[in-house]
Amino acid sequence: MTAVSYTRQSAILDPDLAKATHVTICGLGTVGSHAAIELARMGVGAMTIIDGDTVEEHNLPSQGYELADIGRNKAEALADRISAVSNAKVTVKPVMLEGGEMFEPGPVVMAVDNMEVRKMLVNDSLADMLDHPLVIDGRMGGKMWQLIAFDPGEQDKVSNWNNNYYFPQSEAAEIPCGGRTVSFIGSFIGGVIASYICRQINDQEVPFFLTGDLDNYLNTRMG
């Protein structure tokens, strides 16, 4: 097995600390697939990747898959993409999440596309779990994105998520089919999630809430 060298980022993230980190990624669509690949490139040593969906043609422009992956389970296909760029140990779970699952110790990335599943994960799988120092709830739609990060072992943080950042799936904004996602949003938010994990490994503070619209950001820089 060829080893990957992390010397050019070692002053930013200790490779040994990254290698000792396990991250669970729930949902492997636009957000989760790119986050997994960025974490692998960053040197995270172990990941559990979970998704019961299969790769379809319309996934390729915005998610971390290839033409040869069409028809394959997303978790199984993504494991091959990860192995192509890192030596990370990957546990593949090709199943749909329902809440109540128990995860390996370490940060958890929630990248599922359903608010009810998010709520079940927060309250039935993660709340009061001291083994998970960081939960990152990644969301996107069109050119907009949101990240909510919190320690699920702190009940006030869990209550804040339930009271202020959960809403029923029926209230989710309708986005036209042709405007739901684009490649660079997934790459962007995946990179930000990886930077959150980097800060957590380095024992640095992680922003609780970030949101943005790339069009608005670019327009303000052009004005």
Buried (B, 14 or more C-beta within 10 A) or exposed (E): EEEEEBEEBEEEBBBEBBBEBBBBBBBBBBBBBBBBBBBBBBBBBBBBBBBBBBBEEEBBEBBBBEEEBBEBBBBBBBBBBBBEEBBBBBBBBBEEBEBEBEBBEBBBBBBBBEBBBBBBBBBEBBBEBEBBBBBBBBBBBBBBBBBBBBBBBEEEBBEBBEEEBBEEEEEEEEEEEEEBBBBEBBBBBBBBBBBBBBBBBEEEEBEEEBEBEBEEEEEEEEE
